[in-house]
Amino acid sequence: MAKLRLLFLIFFGLLLLAGGLAGYDRLRPLADRLAADGSLELFTPELHAVLAWILRIAGITLIAVGVALWRGWRPPRPAWRAQFAALWAVVAPADGPRWVGGLVVLLTLLGAVGRGLLLNQGMGHDEAYTYVAFAGRSLFVALTDYHLPNNHIFHTLLVWLSTSLFGPGPWAVRLPAYLAGVALIPLAYLAGRALYSRAAGLLAAGFTAALPVLVDFSVDARGYTLLAVFSLLALLTAEAQRRQPTPLGWGVLGLWFGLGLYTLPIMLLPMALIGGWLGAAWLLGETAGGRRPGFLLGLAASAMLGVGLMLVLYSPVYIFGSGFDSVYSNRFVRPLAGREWSETLAVRLAQTRAMWALGQPWLEALLLGGFALSLVPARRNTASRWPLHLAGLVLMAATMWLRGLAPLPRNWVFIAPFVLLWSAAGWASAADFILTRLRRPALLPALAAALALLAAIAGLWHSANTARVRLAQPSLEERLAIYIDEEIGPTGRALTTSPLRAPLLYYLGLRGETAAYLYTEGDAVDWAAVVIGLNNETLESDAAKHGWAQWLDIPAAERIYTTGPAEIWRVPVIAP
């Protein structure tokens, strides 16, 4: 009876493999039989391409398992408790002064307060679009509509949950990104302690609490801080695997990879970064058990699990939504090649540098100086004597070259905690060297604690000053929304384009029924209130670009409101 079950398993695997190898034209007639009208429009060549790979992988897996069982292989019964213990060992409280845990909590609270001061600042275009186009609509739309990669789907799902519970206020829309940004602080400490030293962990937590770019993206309703969280979780899991590889650990690592990819496909880069680091550790014999091939196989299995999970999680988009190509072939992920790639990458890296350093040479020196020091081989108190992160950066750069990727500045947020971690490790190592020469090595934890606390307080001070400026008055789009709501009346409708459109719609939605304010061609109204941003356009250029002159009397326009770099014009509507 057991042999019969194994034969059925192998036969079923062969059926799945045959289905995966069958062409679209062969399967289309079978799929059409499932539809009442004889035509299953859902079954497209793009969907077939995805399902084919899923069927092939599933079929080969079942065949391999069936053959192995037939030949006498018996799967080991994993010791789950021991495997959980191996993962827990990386993050478990370590022996040391009791004040360390309290300080990490304090650093986290300081970072949380600094970020919290900015939760109600004006909504930007991308985050407003996240809510207006995706999270503010039905859950079905949030999970299936990928007409723009602005939909960081896992993050959008969290925003949908948050706003369903707490309403559509700015703080609720930003809550998932905020909580992820706060979580980066203790995660930075755990990563620094696990890979380097307690002193490096404290410095990393203090730097993470304070760095302005991380503060800003913690109150930006996008998936960037969530991606950074998954990247650090993957790094901690990878360190646990380096110390004691387990099947459970490889599965958890694949889970972080998959969730990161479901948030932003750019998770491919932290995957390469961590893969290069682990690969270098294996090559140098710094993994448990030395250079056993099983370690690399486990790493490859984690990557495959992550990619497979991504394919499954995005399947509602392929099947019910905007299609396979909207995820993997949209114009924003078009690969670049040759000189175009190198020139674009150079420009965007320069923009990223400016965004991080804020024109402050001392901040740039702090980051780059610490990173340079982290490349010096360590003497003690680290997971490895060698700068393994350099191998990770090399593999990440190679991945970017092979894929033709030149990430935008905001896409580099994931690596900010890594840079702070390396910088903290470099400065902690230099301080340890100096204090050892002075025969005062015991002072290192207290020195690191003082500097981390100073950094977090400085970050809170900077956030308070920033909030004082940004919250001094309603944002530009909110002021426009207030005027439109209070002054236009029933005889006119508002008309505008990006980048003002999404935030304006968001604030109008907070004040009432958004559709009542929007002008569409053919509406029976006497005039339209055309909103333009003076930084980008004029009334005439906007009209020429979008074809408004066909149904708006542009020469008869009258400017009725100006606020900051924006104007509202009263433009008569030409009767059809």
Secondary structure, DSSP 8 states (H G I E B T S, - for coil): -HHHHHHHHHHHHHHHHHHHHS-HHHHHHHHHTTSTTS--TT--HHHHHHHHHHHHHHHHHHHHHHHHHHTT-------HHHHHHHHHHHHS--SS-THHHHHHHHHHHHHHHHHHTTTTS---HHHHHIIIIIITS-HHHHHH--SSTT--HHHHHHHHHHHHHH-S-HHHHHHHHHHHHHHHHHHHHHHHHHHT-HHHHHHHHHHHHH-HHHHHHHTSSSSHHHHHHHHHHHHHHHHHHHHS--HHHHHHHHHHHHHHHHH-GGGHHHHHHHHHHHHHHHHTT-STTSS-HHHHHHHHHHHHHHHHHHHHHTHHHHHHSS-HHHHHS-GGG----HHHHHHHHHHHHHHHHHHHHTT-HHHHHHHHHHHHHHTS---SSSS-SS-HHHHHHHHHHHHHHHHT----GGGGGGGHHHHHHHHHHHHHHHHHHHHHHTT-GGGHHHHHHHHHHHHHHHHHHHHHHHHHHHTSS--HHHHHHHHIIIII-TTEEEE--TTTHHHHHHHHHHHS-GGGGB--TT---SEEEEEEETTT--HHHHHHHHTGGGTB-GGG-EEEEEETTEEEEEEEB---
